[in-house]
Amino acid sequence: MTMPDSPLQHAIANAAGRIAPSWPLDSLLASSPYWGLRQQHFASAHDGLQRLADSRLHLDESDYQQAFRDGSIRLPHLQAALHEAGLHCAASDWLSQPATEATRQPARLLQSNWRQDPAGHAGLQSWQQVITQQISQCCAAWFDHDQAEWQPDRHGQLYQNWLAEMRIQPVPSPDPALRQAMQQAIATLPEDHHSLLDQAVTRLQARPDWLADWFYVLLQRNSGWAAWCRYQGWQAELSGGNSSLLQQLLAMQLGWEWLLDDCKRDADSHWQHWQQAWHGQAVAAAPARGLIWQRAAELATHAGLLAQLAQAPALPDSASTDIHAVFCIDVRSEPMRRALEQTAPGIRTAGFAGFFGLPLAIRFAGEDHSQPRLPGLLAPSWEAVMPRLDKGLQEWGQFERAPLSSFTLVESAGLGKVGKLLRKAFPGKRRATLAELDPWLNDKEQAMVSAGRQLGSDAIITILQTLLPAMGLGQSFPRTVLLIGHASHSSNNPQASALQCGACGGHGGHLHVLLLSDWLQRPEVRAGLAAQGMVIPEDTVFLPLLHLTHSDELEVLPLDQLSPALQQRAASLQGLLEQAGQRARERRKGQDGIRPDIDSNALLALLRQKGHHWAETRPEWGLANNAFFIAAPRSRTRTLDLQGRAFLQEYDWRQDPAARQLAGIFGGPLVVAHWINMQYFAAVVDPKRYGSGNKLLHNVVGGRIGVFEGNSGDLRIGLSWQSVHDGQQWRHAPLRLAACIDAPATLIAMALEQQPEVATLVANGWLHLYRFADKGMEYWQHGNWQPFTLPQDAATDTGNTIWKS
């Protein structure tokens, strides 16, 4: 077994560290597939991805050229991008230079790449396809604990299971001699993954200077399953443990390289070509042309918003407002906040992380598996135990999944299934129920609230003392506080949780606002807060609401034992909420095939129907076209129409002398927004690797693990094509997030010092950092704050830029 501090182990750790996790379907929160590359500069990561994985961090140059012809990108943007990259030439001259990057051929960096003999039992596949398929099917069976009734023997580890399969499966080659030789070679493979890693490296004579890169290329052959193994490791680390699954997956990949090595080492051998391919790897000497265009596109969009932020009047908040509404920072909340403020100008709104600071997980009684309801960066601090789902539903689910059920299900069910099929084929126009929004909760609102009472009052008071000031409360309270989570509804969609609240672990936010509002009504909690100087007036009520993002509705959620005062207050607000929803929905007219002249009732019915319809591939656009993160008082942005492109986080630096609150925003909401931004970015710039393809072809793997596109291939990760493309053009412009912070430079520096991961993201160009200054906006570049200036005609608006494809 290799010693932990050996060069081999360092290379394994280096390669594994570049792999980012991918969450399962039932909690498909957004995550950056580039998270493991954050220690590298954005340009260096692009070079490595291009050389090692035939991937990139920008669009085709033709897309940018089209944007240039359309006027979305202009010469000043290109000139500024060239200057940032250290290229001192005129943008017009640079444009006239020929593009050469498109002609680059991907290097063949695995010895198996050089095998040209036919593979597969019919000889119609390449060896790369055979390997990807075999390992993928092995992993699908091994990790499936929820779908198949026939389960593999899991007494050993993943590697041992793969080795056992290899020894009993026929060798996938039409060549009898090769089949016999490979079968003999399989028998010699080591029994544990540590030994295989040691022996394969020695046998194939991999050089130390490219060992880690080679391992990374091997893992990228099944990048989807590598991301799943990294997720398993991520979860283990949150619990204080560790996982060897990525190392075992690497051993399986190396096992195939071992088997396909013919042991020849002459000048024309596969091995010699493979070695030379690595010797020919060179680091790019100049910035990639595509990255210049990428930065110019970002500057074109940023300039418009920054100009508006610098010029917008900072409206004072109304001190006498009767209503304070707290929304999730999700970009879909921004249009609804604006609609609510326009409907009731005296209202005050604030943005806060959608899990409302409640680090919880839920678990059904009698089951081992719990489901976190918080950002993926965090581990839950407490668990709410829910009643079990109806036993009959569970047994029916098992019958549907059982082997050969496809031959007996319809006959057994008879006409009982017809009604359900007809309802799906002809969806209604009613509002989605909580059970449809979140099947885990099964419409048990009272159970949710009682589960939250497992915490004692002292613990609740401690939580609220931090939460309330961060939500713009604590010093004074209005008569009505609206706590607004959000959820989405789509049918027949394995990736439905990608449209839910990322801060809630890929679920709706209703559980959090129900619990929080219940806590804040309790007399003992209010008394405890008052003892700490936080006095809530007797007539102040906290109402839990849900923003249905697919239909842009605001719904008051039921509380157990709803008091007459709460019922009366909710009834008095109903007209306001309906008007705000109608105003928010108006922006959808003329888009996605919706007639511009459609009346309000028909529009609401249509949007509801899209969520119910099982053939609807685009019930809503989710967080597509996100581009900005703004941490500032709402007064900075209240006069602006941000087109649903900005995460809006409430923050007042005057109440944060030690920058602790800002550090919390950087380490939590900003990183979550960055993950969302990079997930959408990757699905557009590299959909083959970091997108899940056509959702019409999706087949669920393991009940909850992920999807195959079709019935084979690697596990697909990331967003589907339909989530970012409307059939004619991209609906998301892949731009790195622009974080705009209203705080003095010294305070931002203090916060970055407390959050070194975020400081690394900024320093390495994975997100852009701006601040409100006395005169305009400033940009963090090369370790200093610099005025952000572009010629006046280069500042475009913040409209929904989309890219031709």
URRALIN-V775979 format. One record per residue. RES is the residue in one small letter. PHI is phi in whole degrees, 0 to 359 (* if undefined). D_LAST is the distance of its C-alpha to the last C-alpha in Angstrom with 1 decimal. Layout:
# URRALIN-V775979
RES;PHI;D_LAST + RES;PHI;D_LAST
This chain:
# URRALIN-V775979
m;*;50.7 + t;288;48.9 + m;292;50.2 + p;300;47.8 + d;260;48.0 + s;282;47.4 + p;303;44.6 + l;297;43.2 + q;294;42.9 + h;297;41.4 + a;294;38.7 + i;298;38.1 + a;296;37.9 + n;297;35.6 + a;293;33.1 + a;296;33.5 + g;294;33.1 + r;277;29.5 + i;274;28.5 + a;262;27.4 + p;284;28.6 + s;232;26.7 + w;278;28.5 + p;287;29.5 + l;297;28.2 + d;281;31.1 + s;211;30.4 + l;280;26.7 + l;289;26.7 + a;292;23.8 + s;217;24.5 + s;279;23.0 + p;289;22.4 + y;257;23.3 + w;302;26.6 + g;288;28.6 + l;255;27.3 + r;295;28.3 + q;285;31.4 + q;264;29.3 + h;293;27.7 + f;308;23.9 + a;292;23.7 + s;292;26.2 + a;297;24.4 + h;300;21.2 + d;297;23.5 + g;295;25.2 + l;298;22.1 + q;292;20.8 + r;289;24.2 + l;263;25.3 + a;232;22.4 + d;53;19.7 + s;242;17.7 + r;200;16.5 + l;240;16.2 + h;199;13.2 + l;277;9.6 + d;296;9.1 + e;300;11.0 + s;299;8.8 + d;295;6.7 + y;291;10.3 + q;297;11.6 + q;295;9.6 + a;296;11.0 + f;292;14.2 + r;295;14.4 + d;285;13.9 + g;91;16.7 + s;291;15.2 + i;250;16.2 + r;234;19.6 + l;304;22.1 + p;300;24.3 + h;294;21.6 + l;296;21.0 + q;297;24.8 + a;295;25.4 + a;295;23.0 + l;296;24.7 + h;297;28.1 + e;301;27.3 + a;278;26.5 + g;81;29.8 + l;258;28.5 + h;261;30.8 + c;216;29.2 + a;289;27.9 + a;301;24.2 + s;295;24.4 + d;292;26.0 + w;298;23.5 + l;298;20.6 + s;280;22.6 + q;285;22.9 + p;288;21.0 + a;278;18.5 + t;243;20.2 + e;294;18.6 + a;294;16.2 + t;274;19.3 + r;292;20.9 + q;263;21.9 + p;297;22.5 + a;287;26.3 + r;264;28.3 + l;259;30.1 + l;240;32.0 + q;300;34.9 + s;294;33.7 + n;298;30.6 + w;272;33.1 + r;280;34.6 + q;255;33.7 + d;289;36.2 + p;296;34.9 + a;232;34.7 + g;83;34.8 + h;293;37.7 + a;259;36.5 + g;71;35.3 + l;253;31.7 + q;240;30.1 + s;270;29.7 + w;294;31.8 + q;297;28.9 + q;295;27.8 + v;298;31.5 + i;295;31.9 + t;303;28.9 + q;293;30.0 + q;296;33.6 + i;292;33.2 + s;296;30.7 + q;294;33.2 + c;297;36.0 + c;294;34.4 + a;301;33.4 + a;289;37.1 + w;294;38.5 + f;272;36.7 + d;281;36.9 + h;248;39.7 + d;235;38.5 + q;248;37.4 + a;286;39.4 + e;280;43.1 + w;266;43.9 + q;253;43.4 + p;287;43.8 + d;286;46.9 + r;250;45.9 + h;291;49.2 + g;265;47.6 + q;254;44.4 + l;304;40.9 + y;298;41.7 + q;297;45.0 + n;295;43.3 + w;298;40.8 + l;296;43.7 + a;298;45.7 + e;295;42.9 + m;299;42.5 + r;282;46.3 + i;250;46.4 + q;277;43.2 + p;293;43.2 + v;292;41.6 + p;280;38.3 + s;211;39.2 + p;280;40.7 + d;269;43.0 + p;302;46.4 + a;296;47.5 + l;293;44.4 + r;299;44.8 + q;294;48.3 + a;295;47.7 + m;289;44.8 + q;297;46.9 + q;293;49.7 + a;292;47.3 + i;301;46.0 + a;295;49.6 + t;266;49.9 + l;296;47.0 + p;300;48.4 + e;278;49.0 + d;229;47.3 + h;289;44.0 + h;298;45.8 + s;294;47.8 + l;297;44.8 + l;301;42.9 + d;300;46.0 + q;287;46.9 + a;293;43.4 + v;297;42.8 + t;293;46.3 + r;297;45.9 + l;270;42.6 + q;57;43.8 + a;290;40.7 + r;273;41.2 + p;301;41.5 + d;288;39.2 + w;234;36.1 + l;297;37.4 + a;295;35.3 + d;296;32.1 + w;298;33.0 + f;300;33.7 + y;297;30.3 + v;298;28.6 + l;299;30.8 + l;295;29.8 + q;289;26.1 + r;297;26.7 + n;238;27.1 + s;297;25.2 + g;295;25.1 + w;288;28.9 + a;297;29.4 + a;295;27.8 + w;293;30.0 + c;296;33.1 + r;294;32.3 + y;299;32.2 + q;300;35.6 + g;294;36.8 + w;301;35.5 + q;295;37.4 + a;297;40.5 + e;294;40.4 + l;299;40.2 + s;266;43.4 + g;87;45.0 + g;251;44.6 + n;207;42.4 + s;218;40.8 + s;254;40.8 + l;297;38.0 + l;296;35.5 + q;295;38.3 + q;292;39.1 + l;297;35.6 + l;298;35.7 + a;297;39.0 + m;297;37.6 + q;295;34.9 + l;295;37.7 + g;300;39.8 + w;292;37.5 + e;297;37.5 + w;301;41.3 + l;293;41.4 + l;267;39.3 + d;276;41.3 + d;272;43.8 + c;69;45.9 + k;279;45.8 + r;229;45.6 + d;280;46.2 + a;296;44.1 + d;252;41.9 + s;279;41.5 + h;302;38.3 + w;299;39.7 + q;294;40.2 + h;298;36.6 + w;296;35.4 + q;299;37.6 + q;294;36.6 + a;299;32.9 + w;287;33.8 + h;297;36.0 + g;276;33.1 + q;288;31.0 + a;228;30.9 + v;282;29.5 + a;299;27.2 + a;275;29.4 + a;235;27.0 + p;302;24.1 + a;298;20.7 + r;301;18.8 + g;299;15.6 + l;289;18.0 + i;296;19.2 + w;299;15.8 + q;301;15.4 + r;292;18.9 + a;298;18.3 + a;297;15.5 + e;294;18.0 + l;298;20.8 + a;299;19.1 + t;281;18.9 + h;298;22.2 + a;302;24.1 + g;298;23.7 + l;293;25.1 + l;297;27.7 + a;297;29.0 + q;291;29.4 + l;297;31.1 + a;291;33.4 + q;261;34.4 + a;292;34.6 + p;291;38.2 + a;276;39.2 + l;289;40.8 + p;290;43.7 + d;290;43.6 + s;287;46.1 + a;284;49.1 + s;256;50.4 + t;298;47.4 + d;267;48.4 + i;229;45.0 + h;236;42.9 + a;249;39.7 + v;253;38.1 + f;253;34.4 + c;291;32.2 + i;286;30.0 + d;314;26.9 + v;299;24.3 + r;288;24.8 + s;285;28.4 + e;300;27.8 + p;297;27.3 + m;290;30.2 + r;299;32.4 + r;298;31.8 + a;296;32.5 + l;293;35.7 + e;293;36.8 + q;288;36.3 + t;287;38.3 + a;229;41.1 + p;305;41.1 + g;279;43.9 + i;286;42.0 + r;241;40.9 + t;238;37.9 + a;218;37.0 + g;249;34.3 + f;211;35.3 + a;305;33.9 + g;296;33.6 + f;273;36.1 + f;51;38.7 + g;70;40.1 + l;259;41.6 + p;278;41.2 + l;243;41.8 + a;229;41.1 + i;240;42.3 + r;214;44.0 + f;283;45.7 + a;303;49.4 + g;87;50.4 + e;247;47.1 + d;276;46.2 + h;280;42.5 + s;250;41.6 + q;236;38.3 + p;296;37.5 + r;238;36.5 + l;206;35.5 + p;303;32.9 + g;295;32.4 + l;289;34.0 + l;246;37.3 + a;256;39.9 + p;295;41.6 + s;266;45.1 + w;208;46.4 + e;234;45.8 + a;263;46.3 + v;267;47.8 + m;255;46.8 + p;300;48.7 + r;292;47.6 + l;297;45.4 + d;307;47.4 + k;300;48.9 + g;297;48.3 + l;295;44.6 + q;296;44.6 + e;294;46.6 + w;297;44.4 + g;299;41.4 + q;294;43.3 + f;295;44.2 + e;296;40.6 + r;268;39.7 + a;296;42.9 + p;303;42.8 + l;68;43.1 + s;295;42.5 + s;298;40.0 + f;271;43.1 + t;240;45.3 + l;296;43.2 + v;296;42.9 + e;296;46.5 + s;286;47.8 + a;285;45.8 + g;62;46.6 + l;286;45.8 + g;298;45.5 + k;270;41.8 + v;297;41.2 + g;300;41.3 + k;296;38.6 + l;296;36.4 + l;293;36.9 + r;296;36.2 + k;286;32.8 + a;286;32.0 + f;233;33.2 + p;295;32.4 + g;279;34.6 + k;240;34.0 + r;276;36.1 + r;288;35.3 + a;295;34.3 + t;274;37.3 + l;297;37.5 + a;296;37.9 + e;287;34.5 + l;285;32.9 + d;207;34.7 + p;302;36.6 + w;297;38.4 + l;267;40.4 + n;56;41.5 + d;63;42.4 + k;260;45.3 + e;295;45.2 + q;297;48.9 + a;295;48.4 + m;299;45.7 + v;292;48.0 + s;295;51.0 + a;297;49.0 + g;291;48.3 + r;278;52.1 + q;292;52.6 + l;280;52.2 + g;283;55.4 + s;299;55.7 + d;298;56.2 + a;295;52.9 + i;296;51.1 + i;298;52.8 + t;299;51.6 + i;296;48.0 + l;291;48.2 + q;300;49.9 + t;272;46.7 + l;291;44.2 + l;300;45.7 + p;298;45.7 + a;292;42.1 + m;264;41.2 + g;84;43.1 + l;239;46.3 + g;123;49.6 + q;272;51.6 + s;212;51.5 + f;232;50.4 + p;282;49.5 + r;291;50.9 + t;227;47.6 + v;245;45.0 + l;260;41.8 + l;258;40.3 + i;243;36.8 + g;273;34.8 + h;217;31.6 + a;206;30.4 + s;228;27.9 + h;233;28.4 + s;214;26.3 + s;259;27.8 + n;54;27.2 + n;225;24.8 + p;301;25.9 + q;260;23.7 + a;301;25.3 + s;293;26.8 + a;292;23.5 + l;264;23.7 + q;271;27.3 + c;275;28.9 + g;297;28.0 + a;291;31.3 + c;259;33.1 + g;72;31.9 + g;81;29.2 + h;225;31.6 + g;291;32.6 + g;266;34.8 + h;292;37.6 + l;300;40.0 + h;292;40.0 + v;287;40.8 + l;296;43.4 + l;294;45.2 + l;296;45.0 + s;295;46.3 + d;297;49.0 + w;302;50.2 + l;283;50.3 + q;270;52.6 + r;285;55.1 + p;302;58.4 + e;292;59.0 + v;289;55.6 + r;296;56.1 + a;295;59.6 + g;294;58.3 + l;293;55.7 + a;298;58.4 + a;296;60.6 + q;264;57.9 + g;89;57.8 + m;247;54.8 + v;268;56.4 + i;262;54.5 + p;303;56.3 + e;298;57.8 + d;270;55.9 + t;279;52.4 + v;240;50.3 + f;241;47.0 + l;257;44.9 + p;276;42.1 + l;235;39.0 + l;231;35.7 + h;266;32.5 + l;277;30.6 + t;287;27.0 + h;288;25.6 + s;241;28.1 + d;50;29.0 + e;240;32.7 + l;248;35.4 + e;238;38.0 + v;283;41.4 + l;276;42.0 + p;282;45.5 + l;248;47.9 + d;290;50.9 + q;54;54.0 + l;301;52.2 + s;286;54.8 + p;302;55.9 + a;295;54.8 + l;292;51.2 + q;299;51.1 + q;294;52.4 + r;294;49.9 + a;297;47.0 + a;296;48.2 + s;291;48.5 + l;267;44.8 + q;302;43.4 + g;297;42.9 + l;298;41.2 + l;295;38.8 + e;293;37.9 + q;294;37.4 + a;296;35.1 + g;298;33.0 + q;298;32.9 + r;295;31.8 + a;294;29.0 + r;288;27.7 + e;302;27.6 + r;292;24.4 + r;274;22.6 + k;296;23.7 + g;83;21.1 + q;247;18.3 + d;52;17.1 + g;78;19.2 + i;274;22.3 + r;297;24.4 + p;296;25.2 + d;261;28.9 + i;295;29.3 + d;279;32.5 + s;299;32.9 + n;294;34.6 + a;294;32.1 + l;296;29.2 + l;299;30.9 + a;299;31.7 + l;295;28.1 + l;292;26.8 + r;298;29.6 + q;298;29.0 + k;300;25.4 + g;289;26.9 + h;279;29.6 + h;286;27.6 + w;281;27.2 + a;255;24.4 + e;278;22.2 + t;271;19.1 + r;224;18.2 + p;296;21.7 + e;197;20.4 + w;264;17.6 + g;59;20.1 + l;258;19.6 + a;302;15.9 + n;74;15.3 + n;296;18.7 + a;212;19.5 + f;229;23.3 + f;230;26.6 + i;237;29.7 + a;254;33.2 + a;192;35.5 + p;298;37.8 + r;301;36.1 + s;301;37.9 + r;288;35.4 + t;238;32.4 + r;297;34.2 + t;273;33.6 + l;257;29.8 + d;262;26.9 + l;268;24.6 + q;59;22.0 + g;65;22.4 + r;247;20.8 + a;239;24.2 + f;279;26.5 + l;248;29.9 + q;252;32.9 + e;291;36.4 + y;199;38.3 + d;236;41.4 + w;295;42.4 + r;292;45.9 + q;262;46.6 + d;221;45.5 + p;296;47.8 + a;263;47.3 + a;63;43.5 + r;291;43.8 + q;294;41.7 + l;295;38.9 + a;298;39.1 + g;294;38.7 + i;294;35.6 + f;298;34.1 + g;284;35.0 + g;248;33.9 + p;305;31.5 + l;293;29.7 + v;293;29.2 + v;299;28.0 + a;297;25.5 + h;298;24.4 + w;299;24.0 + i;300;21.9 + n;301;19.7 + m;286;19.3 + q;296;18.7 + y;292;15.7 + f;305;14.7 + a;295;15.2 + a;294;13.4 + v;262;10.0 + v;283;11.0 + d;215;12.9 + p;294;12.5 + k;291;14.7 + r;262;17.6 + y;246;17.3 + g;237;15.7 + s;261;17.8 + g;79;15.5 + n;278;16.0 + k;293;18.8 + l;293;20.1 + l;255;21.3 + h;290;22.8 + n;235;26.4 + v;290;28.3 + v;252;30.1 + g;65;33.6 + g;79;33.5 + r;211;31.8 + i;291;30.5 + g;175;26.9 + v;224;25.0 + f;262;24.4 + e;266;21.5 + g;92;23.8 + n;244;27.4 + s;203;27.1 + g;88;25.4 + d;286;25.2 + l;298;25.3 + r;270;21.8 + i;237;21.5 + g;89;19.2 + l;279;17.1 + s;287;15.8 + w;302;12.2 + q;292;13.5 + s;280;14.6 + v;231;11.4 + h;224;8.9 + d;261;10.4 + g;98;9.3 + q;242;7.2 + q;201;5.2 + w;294;6.5 + r;260;10.2 + h;234;11.3 + a;271;11.2 + p;285;12.6 + l;232;15.9 + r;295;19.3 + l;298;21.8 + a;256;24.1 + a;265;27.5 + c;249;29.8 + i;245;33.5 + d;266;36.4 + a;195;39.2 + p;297;41.3 + a;302;40.3 + t;296;43.3 + l;291;42.4 + i;297;38.8 + a;298;40.3 + m;298;42.7 + a;293;40.0 + l;295;38.0 + e;294;41.2 + q;280;41.6 + q;233;38.0 + p;298;37.5 + e;297;34.4 + v;291;32.7 + a;301;34.3 + t;293;32.7 + l;302;29.2 + v;290;29.7 + a;298;31.5 + n;265;28.8 + g;77;25.9 + w;277;24.3 + l;213;24.7 + h;256;25.8 + l;242;29.2 + y;235;30.4 + r;219;33.7 + f;285;35.5 + a;247;38.1 + d;299;41.0 + k;237;39.1 + g;81;35.4 + m;247;33.2 + e;240;33.5 + y;236;31.1 + w;276;32.3 + q;215;31.7 + h;55;33.7 + g;83;36.3 + n;218;37.1 + w;276;36.2 + q;230;35.1 + p;300;34.5 + f;269;30.8 + t;227;30.8 + l;223;28.2 + p;308;29.1 + q;306;29.3 + d;284;26.7 + a;268;24.1 + a;275;24.5 + t;263;21.7 + d;277;21.9 + t;263;20.7 + g;300;18.6 + n;284;15.7 + t;301;13.0 + i;233;9.5 + w;249;6.3 + k;292;3.8 + s;236;0.0
